[in-house]
Amino acid sequence: MAGVAGIGKKLAALKPSIAVTGHGRPMSGEELTRGLENLARDFDRTEIPKEGRYVH
């Protein structure tokens, strides 16, 4: 999982002004900035399942 751990930080480092992902609603501005900062900080804890089908 080491390769996955840096994904949030890499996304935040891009500093996008808008995100339209194809799922959910588009985000921009402070909402996007805060969301990416939270993702980068908490990725291992919030986005990687502890058990189940997608755990490697």
Secondary structure as GFF3:
##gff-version 3
##sequence-region A 1 56
A	DSSP	alpha_helix	2	5	.	.	.	ID=ss1
A	DSSP	alpha_helix	7	13	.	.	.	ID=ss2
A	DSSP	beta_strand	18	19	.	.	.	ID=ss3
A	DSSP	beta_strand	27	28	.	.	.	ID=ss4
A	DSSP	alpha_helix	29	46	.	.	.	ID=ss5
###
